[in-house]
Amino acid sequence: MSSHHANGKQVNKPGTVLFASLIGTTIEFFDFYIYATAAVLVFPTLFFPSSSPTAAMLQSLATFAIAFFARPIGSAVFGHYGDRIGRKATLVAALLTMGISTVAIGLLPTYAAIGTFAPLLLALCRFGQGLGLGGEWGGAVLLATENAPPGKIAWYGCFPQLGAPLGFFLSGGIFLLLGEVLTNEQFFSYGWRIPFLASAVLVLVGLYVRLKITETPAFQKVLDKGERVKIPLATVFSEHGRMLVLGTIIALATFVLFYLMTVFALSWGTTALGYSRQQFLILQLFAVIFFALTIPVSALLADKYGRRITMIVISVAMMLFGVLIAPMFVANSIISVAIFLSLGLALMGMTYGPLGTMLSELFPAEIRYTGVSLTFNLGGIFGASLAPYAATWLATNYGLQYVGYYLSGASLLTLAALLLVAKSHAAKG
């Protein structure tokens, strides 16, 4: 089949490629956020009945963290097949894993019905979500960047990143709508299940598109030259360990910022600061517009000036933003909170846009699926899984300004890693 490849028989249309990379990450993030939102709003009462609401909330946030520990396992498993069999088949499998786990959550009996099995089954489905996401993101980024024309790599690479604000928008929107249409009783008895079941529709669309695309040119070359590695994971650790560590730290601040602006902000805003759930979701949905707008902006800058320089400047901005958290995130000031969320999520878009491209360029094609998935998901473990938990603890015990220092510290680490990535690996802007 490779001889036909060059004659233009197997070339993917740009629109199809970009849509296929975007739809998958949109679904993944939609699924992920409905879980995050439910972990704050629904699961503490329905799955973790305990004497203290705080204990239930912390248990619920712990199941939220399970997925982050499942993700590197997913990135190792799917990365292995992505670098051995190909990007396309692996992307389909990752999407199915994620989709089935999410729909299953919508069908779970609660604690009242089956007791202790309820939180265990919830944890299992959550593990499945993380497994799928671990394989999904890296594949989607490669689908985009490995099909990109020269000079437009970061531009193509930002499409899967747009799935994050889109998925957030859809999940926030659906919870907002349910809040308007249903009473609290209805929402807790069956309404919360609707978003989980609805994701089945998105999954079918995603599968349809993904089954239509052909293998990426970069992986096709690896096949044609017979350059596949036996165990990609082993090669990543033995020959690219330094890039794995640096890549993980490069992704760190992005994750910390994101989960502070979404999960932590939602739980702190609706508890300590006394905003209503509806109010706060509307503020977040407004702010997510800035997240979506700055992703393409940063991608264009990254193609023009280089990924590394762009990311360095943004990391400095994130360090400064940490200092603003406490003075801006206050009770009884919707305007101040709206500006705070919009600034934070605009910065999130700036760092997130070039991130996928930056990480994928640290690894050669034959181990790229494994390498990029691992760095991103290890970044998730160190950056995101503990962020809502750590931030809640810091804010409760030491005050909100320490949440800001936490972000500034993470940004400083990321800045250091960006400075250490050798010039040879810096993207040719």
C-alpha positions as CSV (number, residue, x, y, z in Angstrom):
1,M,0.0,0.0,0.0
2,S,3.0,2.3,0.5
3,S,3.6,2.7,-3.2
4,H,0.1,4.2,-3.6
5,H,0.7,6.4,-0.7
6,A,3.0,8.8,-2.6
7,N,0.6,9.0,-5.5
8,G,-1.9,10.9,-3.4
9,K,-4.2,7.9,-3.0
10,Q,-4.1,8.1,0.8
11,V,-3.9,11.7,1.6
12,N,-6.3,13.0,4.4
13,K,-8.2,16.2,3.7
14,P,-7.2,18.9,6.2
15,G,-10.8,19.5,7.3
16,T,-11.3,15.8,8.0
17,V,-8.1,15.6,10.0
18,L,-8.8,18.7,12.1
19,F,-12.3,17.6,12.8
20,A,-11.3,14.1,13.7
21,S,-8.6,15.4,16.1
22,L,-11.0,18.0,17.6
23,I,-14.1,15.8,18.0
24,G,-12.2,13.2,20.0
25,T,-10.7,15.6,22.5
26,T,-14.0,17.4,22.8
27,I,-15.7,14.2,23.8
28,E,-12.9,13.2,26.1
29,F,-13.0,16.6,27.9
30,F,-16.8,16.7,27.9
31,D,-16.8,13.4,29.7
32,F,-14.0,14.4,32.0
33,Y,-15.7,17.7,33.0
34,I,-19.1,16.2,33.6
35,Y,-17.3,13.9,36.0
36,A,-15.5,16.8,37.6
37,T,-18.7,18.8,38.0
38,A,-20.6,15.9,39.3
39,A,-17.7,15.1,41.7
40,V,-18.3,18.5,43.3
41,L,-22.1,18.7,43.0
42,V,-23.6,15.2,43.0
43,F,-21.3,12.3,44.0
44,P,-20.6,13.4,47.6
45,T,-24.3,13.0,48.5
46,L,-25.2,10.0,46.3
47,F,-22.1,7.9,46.5
48,F,-20.3,8.8,49.7
49,P,-22.7,9.2,52.5
50,S,-20.8,10.1,55.6
51,S,-21.3,12.1,58.7
52,S,-19.3,15.1,57.5
53,P,-19.9,16.8,54.2
54,T,-16.2,17.7,54.0
55,A,-15.2,14.0,54.2
56,A,-17.6,13.1,51.5
57,M,-16.3,15.9,49.3
58,L,-12.7,14.8,49.8
59,Q,-13.6,11.2,49.0
60,S,-15.4,12.3,45.9
61,L,-12.4,14.4,44.8
62,A,-10.2,11.3,45.5
63,T,-12.2,9.4,42.8
64,F,-11.6,12.4,40.6
65,A,-7.9,11.8,41.1
66,I,-8.0,8.1,40.2
67,A,-8.3,8.9,36.5
68,F,-5.0,10.8,36.6
69,F,-3.3,7.7,37.9
70,A,-5.0,5.6,35.2
71,R,-3.9,8.0,32.5
72,P,-0.1,7.1,32.3
73,I,-1.2,3.4,32.2
74,G,-3.5,4.3,29.3
75,S,-0.7,6.2,27.7
76,A,1.7,3.3,28.0
77,V,-0.9,0.8,26.7
78,F,-2.4,2.9,23.8
79,G,1.0,4.5,23.1
80,H,2.5,1.0,22.6
81,Y,-0.2,0.2,20.0
82,G,-0.1,3.7,18.5
83,D,3.6,3.3,17.8
84,R,3.3,-0.4,16.8
85,I,0.0,-0.7,14.8
86,G,-0.7,2.9,14.0
87,R,-2.4,6.1,15.1
88,K,-5.8,5.4,13.6
89,A,-6.8,2.1,15.1
90,T,-5.5,3.2,18.5
91,L,-7.5,6.4,18.5
92,V,-10.7,4.4,17.8
93,A,-9.9,2.1,20.7
94,A,-9.1,5.0,23.1
95,L,-12.3,6.7,22.3
96,L,-14.4,3.6,22.9
97,T,-12.7,3.0,26.2
98,M,-13.5,6.5,27.4
99,G,-17.0,6.5,25.9
100,I,-18.2,3.2,27.4
101,S,-16.8,4.1,30.9
102,T,-18.7,7.4,30.8
103,V,-22.0,6.0,29.7
104,A,-21.6,3.3,32.4
105,I,-21.4,6.0,35.1
106,G,-24.8,7.3,33.9
107,L,-26.2,3.8,34.6
108,L,-24.7,3.2,38.0
109,P,-26.9,2.4,41.0
110,T,-26.3,4.8,44.0
111,Y,-25.1,4.0,47.5
112,A,-28.7,3.9,48.7
113,A,-29.4,1.0,46.3
114,I,-26.2,-1.2,46.5
115,G,-24.2,0.3,49.4
116,T,-20.4,0.1,49.3
117,F,-20.4,-1.3,45.8
118,A,-21.6,2.0,44.4
119,P,-18.4,4.0,45.2
120,L,-16.3,1.0,44.0
121,L,-18.1,0.8,40.7
122,L,-17.8,4.6,40.3
123,A,-14.1,4.3,40.9
124,L,-13.8,1.5,38.3
125,C,-15.6,3.6,35.7
126,R,-13.5,6.5,36.6
127,F,-10.4,4.4,36.0
128,G,-11.7,3.5,32.6
129,Q,-12.2,7.1,31.8
130,G,-8.6,7.9,32.7
131,L,-7.3,4.9,30.7
132,G,-9.1,6.1,27.6
133,L,-8.0,9.7,28.0
134,G,-4.4,8.6,28.5
135,G,-4.4,7.2,25.0
136,E,-6.7,9.7,23.3
137,W,-4.9,13.0,23.7
138,G,-1.5,12.0,22.4
139,G,-3.1,10.3,19.4
140,A,-5.2,13.3,18.5
141,V,-2.2,15.7,18.7
142,L,-0.2,13.4,16.4
143,L,-3.1,13.1,14.0
144,A,-3.1,16.8,13.7
145,T,0.6,17.6,13.8
146,E,1.8,14.7,11.7
147,N,-0.6,15.7,8.9
148,A,0.4,19.4,9.1
149,P,2.1,21.3,6.3
150,P,5.4,22.9,7.2
151,G,5.2,26.2,9.1
152,K,1.7,25.4,10.4
153,I,2.5,22.7,12.9
154,A,1.4,24.6,16.0
155,W,-1.7,25.8,14.2
156,Y,-2.7,22.2,13.4
157,G,-1.6,21.1,16.8
158,C,-4.0,23.6,18.5
159,F,-7.1,21.9,17.1
160,P,-7.1,19.0,19.5
161,Q,-6.5,21.6,22.3
162,L,-9.7,23.4,21.3
163,G,-11.5,20.3,22.5
164,A,-10.9,21.3,26.0
165,P,-12.8,24.6,26.0
166,L,-15.5,23.1,23.7
167,G,-16.0,20.1,26.0
168,F,-16.1,22.4,29.0
169,F,-18.6,24.6,27.3
170,L,-20.9,21.6,26.5
171,S,-20.6,20.1,30.0
172,G,-21.1,23.4,31.8
173,G,-24.0,24.2,29.4
174,I,-25.7,20.9,30.0
175,F,-25.5,21.2,33.8
176,L,-26.7,24.8,33.6
177,L,-29.7,23.7,31.5
178,L,-30.5,20.9,33.8
179,G,-30.4,23.3,36.8
180,E,-32.9,25.5,35.0
181,V,-35.3,22.8,33.8
182,L,-35.3,20.4,36.8
183,T,-36.0,20.9,40.5
184,N,-33.2,20.0,42.9
185,E,-34.9,16.7,43.7
186,Q,-35.2,15.7,40.0
187,F,-31.6,16.7,39.4
188,F,-30.4,14.4,42.2
189,S,-32.8,11.5,41.5
190,Y,-32.1,11.2,37.7
191,G,-31.1,14.5,36.1
192,W,-27.4,14.1,36.8
193,R,-27.3,10.9,34.7
194,I,-28.4,12.7,31.5
195,P,-24.9,14.3,30.6
196,F,-23.2,10.9,31.0
197,L,-25.7,9.1,28.8
198,A,-25.7,11.9,26.3
199,S,-22.0,11.5,25.6
200,A,-22.9,8.3,23.7
201,V,-24.1,10.5,20.8
202,L,-20.8,12.3,20.6
203,V,-18.9,9.1,20.7
204,L,-20.8,7.7,17.7
205,V,-20.0,10.8,15.7
206,G,-16.3,10.6,16.7
207,L,-16.0,6.9,15.7
208,Y,-17.7,7.6,12.4
209,V,-15.1,10.3,11.5
210,R,-12.1,8.4,12.8
211,L,-12.9,5.3,10.9
212,K,-12.7,7.3,7.7
213,I,-9.2,8.7,8.1
214,T,-6.0,7.1,6.9
215,E,-2.7,6.7,8.7
216,T,-0.6,9.8,9.3
217,P,2.3,10.4,6.8
218,A,4.9,10.4,9.6
219,F,3.8,7.0,10.9
220,Q,3.5,5.7,7.3
221,K,7.2,6.6,6.9
222,V,8.1,4.7,10.1
223,L,6.2,1.7,8.6
224,D,7.8,2.0,5.2
225,K,11.3,2.2,6.6
226,G,10.7,-0.6,9.0
227,E,11.7,1.7,11.9
228,R,9.1,0.5,14.5
229,V,10.5,-0.2,18.0
230,K,9.6,-3.4,19.8
231,I,8.7,-1.9,23.1
232,P,8.3,1.9,22.6
233,L,7.9,2.5,26.4
234,A,11.3,0.9,27.1
235,T,12.9,3.1,24.4
236,V,11.3,6.2,25.8
237,F,12.7,5.5,29.3
238,S,16.2,4.2,28.2
239,E,17.0,6.7,25.4
240,H,14.7,9.7,26.0
241,G,14.5,9.9,29.8
242,R,15.7,13.5,30.0
243,M,13.0,14.7,27.6
244,L,10.4,12.7,29.4
245,V,11.3,14.5,32.7
246,L,11.6,17.9,31.1
247,G,8.4,17.4,29.1
248,T,6.5,16.5,32.2
249,I,7.6,19.6,34.0
250,I,6.8,21.7,31.0
251,A,3.2,20.5,31.2
252,L,3.1,21.0,35.0
253,A,2.0,24.7,35.3
254,T,-0.7,24.3,32.6
255,F,-2.4,21.5,34.6
256,V,-2.1,23.3,37.9
257,L,-3.6,26.5,36.4
258,F,-6.4,24.7,34.7
259,Y,-7.6,22.7,37.7
260,L,-7.3,25.8,40.0
261,M,-9.5,27.8,37.5
262,T,-12.1,25.0,37.1
263,V,-12.5,22.4,39.9
264,F,-11.0,24.3,42.8
265,A,-12.6,27.6,41.8
266,L,-16.1,25.9,41.5
267,S,-15.9,24.2,44.9
268,W,-14.3,27.2,46.7
269,G,-16.6,29.7,45.0
270,T,-19.8,27.8,45.9
271,T,-18.7,27.0,49.5
272,A,-16.4,29.5,51.1
273,L,-17.4,32.5,49.0
274,G,-21.1,31.8,48.9
275,Y,-21.9,32.1,45.2
276,S,-24.7,29.9,43.9
277,R,-24.0,26.9,41.6
278,Q,-25.8,28.5,38.7
279,Q,-24.1,31.9,39.2
280,F,-20.7,30.3,39.3
281,L,-21.2,28.0,36.3
282,I,-22.3,31.1,34.3
283,L,-19.1,33.0,35.3
284,Q,-17.0,30.0,34.3
285,L,-18.8,29.5,31.0
286,F,-18.2,33.2,30.2
287,A,-14.5,32.9,31.1
288,V,-14.1,29.7,29.0
289,I,-14.7,31.9,25.9
290,F,-11.3,33.5,26.6
291,F,-9.8,30.0,26.9
292,A,-11.1,29.1,23.5
293,L,-10.0,32.4,21.9
294,T,-6.4,32.4,23.1
295,I,-5.6,28.9,22.0
296,P,-5.4,29.8,18.3
297,V,-3.7,33.1,19.1
298,S,-0.9,31.3,21.0
299,A,-0.6,28.7,18.2
300,L,0.0,31.4,15.6
301,L,2.6,33.1,17.9
302,A,4.3,29.7,18.4
303,D,4.5,29.1,14.6
304,K,5.9,32.6,14.2
305,Y,8.4,33.0,17.1
306,G,8.9,29.3,18.1
307,R,7.1,27.2,20.6
308,R,9.8,27.5,23.3
309,I,10.0,31.3,23.4
310,T,6.2,31.6,23.4
311,M,5.9,29.2,26.3
312,I,8.7,30.9,28.3
313,V,6.9,34.3,28.1
314,I,3.6,32.7,29.1
315,S,5.1,30.9,32.1
316,V,6.4,34.3,33.4
317,A,2.9,35.7,33.0
318,M,1.4,32.8,35.0
319,M,3.9,33.4,37.8
320,L,2.7,37.0,38.0
321,F,-1.0,35.9,37.9
322,G,-0.5,33.7,41.0
323,V,-0.1,36.9,43.0
324,L,-3.5,38.2,41.8
325,I,-5.5,35.2,43.0
326,A,-6.2,36.2,46.6
327,P,-7.1,39.9,45.9
328,M,-9.4,39.0,43.0
329,F,-11.2,35.8,44.1
330,V,-13.4,37.3,46.7
331,A,-17.0,37.1,48.0
332,N,-19.8,39.5,46.9
333,S,-18.0,40.8,43.8
334,I,-19.2,39.1,40.7
335,I,-17.2,41.5,38.5
336,S,-13.9,40.8,40.3
337,V,-14.5,37.0,40.1
338,A,-15.4,37.3,36.4
339,I,-12.2,39.2,35.6
340,F,-10.2,36.7,37.7
341,L,-11.6,33.7,35.9
342,S,-11.3,35.3,32.5
343,L,-7.7,36.2,33.0
344,G,-6.8,32.8,34.4
345,L,-8.5,30.9,31.5
346,A,-7.1,33.3,28.9
347,L,-3.6,32.4,30.2
348,M,-4.7,28.8,30.2
349,G,-5.4,29.0,26.4
350,M,-2.1,30.7,25.8
351,T,-0.1,27.9,27.5
352,Y,-2.3,25.1,26.2
353,G,-2.3,26.1,22.5
354,P,1.3,25.3,21.8
355,L,1.7,22.6,24.5
356,G,0.8,19.6,22.4
357,T,3.1,20.6,19.6
358,M,5.9,21.5,21.9
359,L,5.7,18.1,23.7
360,S,5.4,16.1,20.4
361,E,8.5,17.7,19.0
362,L,10.6,16.3,21.9
363,F,10.3,12.8,20.5
364,P,11.1,11.0,17.2
365,A,8.2,9.6,15.2
366,E,8.7,5.9,16.1
367,I,8.1,6.5,19.8
368,R,6.2,9.7,19.6
369,Y,2.8,8.4,20.6
370,T,4.2,6.9,23.7
371,G,6.5,9.8,24.5
372,V,4.0,12.6,24.1
373,S,1.2,10.7,25.9
374,L,3.4,9.9,28.9
375,T,4.7,13.4,29.4
376,F,1.3,14.9,29.2
377,N,-0.2,12.4,31.6
378,L,2.6,12.5,34.1
379,G,2.2,16.3,34.0
380,G,-1.4,15.6,34.8
381,I,-0.5,13.5,37.8
382,F,1.9,16.0,39.3
383,G,0.0,19.1,38.2
384,A,-3.7,18.3,38.1
385,S,-4.7,15.3,40.2
386,L,-3.6,16.8,43.5
387,A,-4.4,20.5,42.6
388,P,-8.0,20.7,43.8
389,Y,-7.2,18.8,46.9
390,A,-3.9,20.7,47.7
391,A,-5.5,24.1,46.9
392,T,-8.5,23.4,49.1
393,W,-6.1,22.4,51.9
394,L,-3.9,25.5,51.5
395,A,-6.8,27.9,51.2
396,T,-8.5,26.4,54.3
397,N,-5.4,26.4,56.5
398,Y,-3.3,29.3,55.3
399,G,-5.5,31.5,53.2
400,L,-6.1,32.0,49.5
401,Q,-2.8,33.8,48.8
402,Y,-1.0,30.4,49.3
403,V,-3.0,29.0,46.4
404,G,-1.5,31.8,44.4
405,Y,2.0,30.9,45.6
406,Y,1.3,27.3,44.6
407,L,0.6,28.4,41.0
408,S,3.6,30.7,40.9
409,G,5.8,27.9,42.2
410,A,4.6,25.5,39.5
411,S,5.1,28.1,36.8
412,L,8.6,28.7,38.0
413,L,9.4,24.9,37.6
414,T,7.9,24.9,34.1
415,L,10.0,28.0,33.2
416,A,13.1,26.2,34.4
417,A,12.3,23.1,32.3
418,L,11.7,25.3,29.2
419,L,15.1,26.9,29.7
420,L,16.7,23.5,30.1
421,V,15.2,22.0,26.9
422,A,18.2,22.1,24.6
423,K,18.2,24.6,21.8
424,S,18.5,21.6,19.4
425,H,15.0,20.6,20.5
426,A,13.6,24.0,20.4
427,A,11.0,24.2,17.6
428,K,12.0,25.7,14.4
429,G,9.5,28.5,14.4
